[in-house]
Amino acid sequence: MKKIILSLVVLASAAGVANAQTGIKVGVKGGFNGATFSGADSKGSEYKAGFAAGALVNFGVSDNFSIQPEFLYSQKGASVDNYQGTNNLTLKSTLGYLDIPIMFRYNIGEDGKGFFVELGPQGSFVLHNRDFFQTGGVNTQSTENTSTNDLNKVVIGYAGGLGYQLTSGLSLGIRYTGDFSKVYKDGQSTTLKAATGTGAAFARNPVVQNSVFQFQVGYAFGGK
């Protein structure tokens, strides 16, 4: 894991060297997230709304190619019906991450403007968690859990998308981010059993990954 994070830092440093030829842009971006879970235990997972917002640094390598590290607060999670196969039990999970994607971006238009495509690795760091377990039936009950003990604190994934860069510095884009790493640690849960008040069936953490579609609006300052 340390080697992967070090590689991300090296890529960002290399981008800084390339910047000496074409200039640097800094900016802000934000947008809407549609998040859910994928993976072996994702049955019943539905999309939930969230948002992402943060800063970017764009290092120009040529007129059409740039490397863009970003630092984004991103809401993920899912709404899961019949959680772990139990009828009338719903999990509503909201996960907060610091996402650090390093996007390799190619602009189809001239001078870095017009349509662009982007792809790159992403490291995500858990900031907070808020789960609601809701039981249906005649007497509806809700239990809250805010512990991050069962979560993998660092998650490695990827991001890819397309968009349009305007001459003013404004950009519009659609992006998908997925994780190679699992949301939860392997093995027994330290929080789910207590949160739901149920038996051993809920002692195992689910095997799922984050899966997020994003609509983003950004604005970059500087550069040539």
C-alpha positions in Angstrom: 0.0 0.0 0.0 2.9 2.4 0.9 4.5 1.7 -2.5 1.2 2.6 -4.3 0.9 5.9 -2.4 4.6 6.7 -3.1 4.0 6.1 -6.8 1.1 8.6 -6.8 3.4 11.2 -5.2 6.2 10.5 -7.7 3.7 11.0 -10.6 2.6 14.4 -9.1 6.2 15.4 -8.7 7.0 14.5 -12.3 4.1 16.6 -13.5 5.6 19.5 -11.7 8.8 19.2 -13.8 6.7 19.1 -17.0 5.1 22.3 -15.8 8.2 24.3 -16.4 7.5 24.3 -20.2 3.8 25.2 -20.3 2.6 26.8 -17.1 0.4 25.7 -14.2 -3.3 26.2 -13.5 -5.0 25.9 -10.1 -8.7 25.8 -9.6 -11.8 24.5 -7.8 -14.5 22.0 -8.7 -17.6 20.5 -7.3 -20.6 18.4 -8.3 -23.1 15.7 -7.8 -22.4 12.1 -6.8 -24.6 9.0 -7.5 -23.0 6.3 -5.3 -23.6 2.7 -4.7 -21.8 -0.6 -3.8 -20.5 -3.2 -6.2 -18.9 -6.6 -5.5 -19.8 -10.0 -4.1 -22.2 -8.8 -1.4 -23.7 -5.8 -3.2 -27.1 -7.5 -3.9 -29.9 -5.0 -3.1 -27.6 -2.0 -3.3 -29.2 1.1 -4.7 -27.8 4.5 -5.7 -27.8 7.4 -3.1 -27.2 11.1 -3.7 -24.1 12.9 -2.5 -21.7 15.6 -3.5 -18.0 16.2 -4.1 -16.0 19.4 -3.9 -12.4 20.5 -3.7 -9.3 21.8 -5.5 -7.2 20.9 -8.5 -3.8 21.6 -9.9 -3.3 21.2 -13.7 0.3 20.7 -15.0 0.5 21.2 -18.8 2.8 18.8 -20.7 1.8 20.0 -24.2 -1.0 22.0 -25.8 -3.3 19.0 -25.6 -2.0 16.8 -22.8 -1.9 17.6 -19.0 -1.6 15.9 -15.7 -4.2 17.0 -13.1 -4.0 16.0 -9.4 -7.2 16.8 -7.4 -8.1 16.9 -3.7 -11.8 16.3 -3.3 -14.1 15.7 -0.4 -16.5 13.0 -1.7 -19.7 11.5 -0.3 -20.2 7.8 -1.1 -22.1 4.8 0.3 -25.3 3.1 -0.7 -28.9 2.2 0.3 -29.1 -1.5 0.7 -32.5 -3.3 0.9 -32.8 -6.7 2.6 -29.3 -6.2 4.1 -27.3 -9.4 4.1 -30.4 -11.4 3.1 -32.6 -10.3 6.0 -36.1 -9.2 5.0 -37.3 -5.7 6.1 -33.8 -4.6 7.1 -32.4 -1.6 5.2 -28.9 -0.1 5.5 -28.5 3.6 4.5 -24.7 4.2 4.4 -23.0 7.6 4.0 -19.2 7.5 3.7 -17.0 10.5 3.6 -13.6 10.3 1.8 -10.8 12.5 0.8 -10.2 11.5 -2.8 -6.9 12.2 -4.5 -7.1 11.3 -8.2 -4.2 11.9 -10.6 -5.9 12.4 -14.0 -4.0 12.0 -17.3 -6.0 14.4 -19.5 -6.1 14.8 -23.3 -7.9 17.7 -24.9 -9.2 17.1 -28.4 -9.5 20.8 -29.2 -6.7 23.3 -29.7 -4.6 24.9 -26.9 -6.2 22.7 -24.3 -9.7 23.7 -25.0 -12.8 21.8 -26.2 -13.7 18.2 -25.5 -11.3 16.1 -23.3 -11.0 12.6 -22.0 -9.3 11.7 -18.7 -8.1 8.6 -16.9 -6.0 7.9 -13.8 -5.4 6.2 -10.4 -7.1 7.4 -7.3 -6.3 7.1 -3.6 -9.1 7.6 -1.1 -8.9 8.2 2.7 -11.8 7.6 5.0 -12.9 10.8 6.9 -16.2 9.7 8.5 -19.1 7.2 8.4 -22.8 7.4 9.2 -24.9 4.2 8.9 -28.6 3.9 9.5 -30.1 0.4 10.0 -33.8 0.4 9.6 -36.1 -2.5 10.4 -39.5 -2.5 8.6 -42.7 -4.3 9.6 -45.3 -3.1 12.1 -42.9 -1.4 14.4 -40.3 0.5 12.4 -37.0 1.0 14.3 -33.8 2.8 13.3 -30.3 2.4 14.7 -27.3 4.7 13.9 -23.6 3.8 13.7 -20.8 6.3 13.2 -17.8 4.2 13.9 -15.1 3.7 11.2 -13.5 0.7 12.9 -14.7 -1.7 10.2 -13.7 0.4 7.3 -10.4 0.2 5.3 -8.9 3.6 6.0 -7.1 3.8 2.6 -8.7 2.7 -0.6 -7.1 2.4 -4.0 -9.1 2.8 -7.2 -9.3 4.5 -10.6 -11.3 7.3 -12.3 -12.2 8.0 -15.9 -14.4 10.5 -17.7 -15.0 13.0 -20.4 -16.0 16.6 -20.5 -15.7 20.0 -22.2 -13.2 22.8 -21.4 -14.3 26.4 -22.1 -11.9 29.2 -22.9 -13.0 31.1 -19.8 -11.5 28.4 -17.6 -14.9 26.8 -16.9 -15.2 23.0 -17.4 -18.0 20.5 -17.4 -17.5 16.8 -17.0 -18.9 13.4 -16.3 -16.7 10.9 -14.4 -16.9 7.3 -13.1 -14.8 6.2 -10.1 -14.4 2.6 -8.9 -12.3 1.0 -6.3 -10.0 -2.0 -6.4 -9.9 -2.1 -2.6 -12.9 -3.2 -0.5 -14.9 -0.7 1.6 -14.8 -2.9 4.7 -12.0 -4.9 6.4 -12.0 -8.7 5.9 -13.5 -10.9 8.7 -15.6 -10.2 11.7 -17.4 -6.9 12.3 -16.8 -4.9 15.4 -19.8 -2.7 15.0 -22.6 -4.2 12.8 -23.8 -6.7 15.4 -24.1 -4.1 18.1 -25.7 -1.5 15.8 -28.4 -3.8 14.6 -29.0 -5.7 17.9 -29.0 -9.0 15.9 -27.1 -12.2 16.1 -24.0 -13.7 14.6 -25.4 -13.4 11.0 -24.2 -9.8 11.1 -20.8 -10.5 12.5 -19.1 -10.6 9.0 -18.3 -7.4 7.1 -19.7 -7.4 3.5 -17.4 -7.7 0.5 -18.2 -4.5 -1.5 -16.4 -1.7 -3.3 -17.5 1.9 -3.9 -18.9 2.7 -7.3 -19.7 6.3 -8.1 -20.9 8.4 -11.1 -20.0 12.1 -10.8 -21.2 15.2 -12.6 -18.6 17.9 -12.1 -18.2 21.7 -12.7 -14.8 23.2 -12.4 -13.0 26.5 -12.9 -9.2 26.8 -13.5 -7.1 30.0 -13.1 -3.7 30.7 -14.7 -1.7 28.9 -17.4 -1.0 30.2 -20.8 
